[in-house]
Structure formats: structure tokens, C-alpha cells
């Protein structure tokens, strides 16, 4: 775990850049992480997914898988890939300031 | 106590074991146990892996469900329409209503190939197969016999799946089978997975990726299959990557039983039943328990898990009736043999907190190929029918994961 500064805020991140403490997150931070990961601007659809991921994590302690995300967020999986090209669940978790979703065994 | 009604949905590994353990635990005047399943065919599922290679026949791995249940257990060959959690009742497809004092959900998973675009369209069971059902495994056997070269693609659509090591085992056995047939040099074997490695946990993933490489199986990671063209022989990922195939062996999406989705308050969006990971009680209601593949627990969907869970669950049903605090001791313990071909197998043993490590489990080496592990895997079918399902204690196979014999180094962090 290392500390780094994103959007003028000091945050703790893991080796892959996922926030380790979701409380350090804010929306400006999200925009900056998105830009660094190839998404120049977060649209309403992006925000819907990011807030859904974050809300689910904060409520249950688990981030949803891409499948539940497709079923429950109202954004179909195909569109999720258009919004977050390099792996929607991972990228939305990163932007949403929650730990990397762990695939179940 | 007044005679209790215990209804168990599902007569597979978990339901059968639970029914037999509870039947032994309670006298006939204390509890009546009902088991509901849609058919009378109990499949020894680990055997399905061997069917495509002609190493097992479907008839050898299927037995009547009814005969695996102890005398006194009432078997209903019915589909479950709906569970009325609020009213403590189950509605069956012939309009029978079964009232219960305790409900045990053990209906496992349902394969959902139709959820992947094109998967069950033209080419299904011709060029595109799964060995996760007896019919599929049998059809694949014929296709493999006719296969004389080209690209054999093994694909796992998405987690969770039953027996997460089975697709890897299939790739290992395919390599062996094709070498035995003398056509390995004419076949390109490819393994594609949505995971970022061969497996979910770092040490096992590294070891298994090494085995794939040794056997010249190409590994394609982070491949989320979105669409199948069974006629053109193309598997397309959601991010637009394409993998060509001459023969596709796929592990389709898994979801919970259909009635779970029809029963308000019982399951999640995928039809799995949220379950307490230590006690196996569900948040749906205190008298509803679940085990096996049907749950949403963060451990493998595997018979060994179900076996260890059944011990804790049985205890907790008794404690629930006695109004005692539940036993919160289930630790996520799982173990699996991993067939690697050439009469060898690996063994992994792990739980919620400890990933599969090297070392040994009793006399068996962990995460290392050995003939002894292969014999263990073969012998296990006998143990399954004669000790596991009847609910007998098996020495050395308790619910809590043993730590003796496991090497803690090298340490990986995930």
C-alpha cells in the first residue's frame, strides 16, 4: 500500500492503483482516475455504473460481478464494455474508489 | 418436541447428505424429512469430466436419487414452483403444498447456455459443446472421436461455476487424449478465461499456468465471452477480441434454480441464495438454511464444500429446534483433486482465509502431480456413494481445514 496524490488529495492505493479506503474518495478524484485510465469524460451512464458499484460495495462489502452489474444496474453488459473498455467491473471499481473486485474461487 | 417437518429442496450431493444425517440424528417421532427433486437421477458429477474421453460411461455415474436416501425419508419427484418464505410453505408443480418447520435449500445450480448470445444457436452440440451435463458430455465424446485436427478451444464464460478446476482438467486430459491418439501435433489447444490467470488464487494459478505451458496449451486471460458463432467457428469477447475454433468446449453461465427467482426474498439477481458463511442460515428467515452450489458463499461450488457444510448445517438444524445458539464453525474448507492426465493428479486444500498452498494433506502431496492423487480421485467415487452420501464420518476429512503439512511460504498477497 502506498500513498499518492490524485486531484490534490492524498490517498492510499494498492499496487494496481485501487483505493484501499473508500472514505478517501470524492467525485473529482473519480474524474481524475478515469482520465488516467483512458476515459476523458464521465457521462451520466458512467456515473450510474460507478455509483451503483460503490453503493453495492458500501452496503454489502462486495463489489458486484460484471454479470450482476449487467442485470441489476440497468446498463447491459455490451454497453458496460463501451463505457469502460478495459474491463467494466475493475475499472468502475477503480473509479468508484473501492477495492479491486475479487473473483470468487 | 412436537414432530417437526423438515423439507429439503434438492436430492443431489447436499440434499441427500443432509437428509441422511438428519434422519439419523432425529427419531421418527421427532422429525419427518422430505426431499424434493425434479427427477430420480443422481449424477456423480466429478465423473462427467471423464465421459468425453471415453474413461467413464454415463450409466456408471448415475444412480436413482431415491435409493441414496435412508428409509423413512419421503421423496417427492416434483419441480418446485415457489417457496413462500413468509408462510413456511413450499408449493410443488402438482399443487401439493409442503409446510415446514425448517427448509433446506440444496438445489445447486442451473446451466444457462442461452444467456450467451449465439451459444445455443446453430452449431450447439455439433461444434460447440459442454461436458457439464451428462447429455453434453456424451455428445462431446462422439465429437472428440471424430476430431482429427484443428483448434480446440476451451472456454469458461464467467464465474461462478461448479468445480472451478474442471475446465483446466479438461484441457490437461485433452492434451493426454490427443497424444494417445497420435494427433496432438495437428491440434492447437487454447484455454480462454475471464480471470487474469489460470485460476483465482495466486499460488495455484501460477502452478496451473505452468502445467498449461508444459502441456502446450495456450492461455488467453481476461477474455469475457459475449457471443458465439457456432457455424463460423468464432468466439467473440465483449471487448471485440475474436478466437477461432474448430471445436469449442464451453462452460456456460451458471445461475440458481428457477424457483429461487420466483420466490420473493429468497435469492439474489443470479438466483443464488444469500447465506451466512459460518452458520449456513439464510437472512431470508431463521428457519431457512442453504448449502452447496445453491448458495452465494465465497468458496468453490464443489462437492467437498457441500460435504463439509452438511456437517455444520445438520448441527445447526438441531440447535435451531432446541433454541440454542448456532454453530458458526464453517470455515470455507474445500479440497479438490485436479486430474492432469497420464495417470496423475494434483490436490488442493483451502478455505475462506487460506489459499491453496503446497505441502501435503495426510499422505497426499498438495499442488504437485502424483499417481497417488490420481488413485485418490478414482477411489473417491466409491467413497461418495458409500460413505459421503449416507452421511458417515470419514476419518481425516473433517469440516475444519487442517493447517498441518501446509507450507506458508512463498507468501503472496492478493
Boltz contact constraints between the chains, C-beta under 6 A:
constraints:
  - contact:
      token1: [A, 67]
      token2: [B, 158]
      max_distance: 6.0
  - contact:
      token1: [A, 68]
      token2: [B, 269]
      max_distance: 6.0
  - contact:
      token1: [A, 71]
      token2: [B, 269]
      max_distance: 6.0
  - contact:
      token1: [A, 72]
      token2: [B, 269]
      max_distance: 6.0
  - contact:
      token1: [A, 81]
      token2: [B, 238]
      max_distance: 6.0
  - contact:
      token1: [A, 81]
      token2: [B, 239]
      max_distance: 6.0
  - contact:
      token1: [A, 103]
      token2: [B, 159]
      max_distance: 6.0
  - contact:
      token1: [A, 103]
      token2: [B, 195]
      max_distance: 6.0
  - contact:
      token1: [A, 103]
      token2: [B, 200]
      max_distance: 6.0
  - contact:
      token1: [A, 104]
      token2: [B, 159]
      max_distance: 6.0
  - contact:
      token1: [A, 104]
      token2: [B, 160]
      max_distance: 6.0
  - contact:
      token1: [A, 104]
      token2: [B, 298]
      max_distance: 6.0
  - contact:
      token1: [A, 105]
      token2: [B, 200]
      max_distance: 6.0
  - contact:
      token1: [A, 105]
      token2: [B, 300]
      max_distance: 6.0
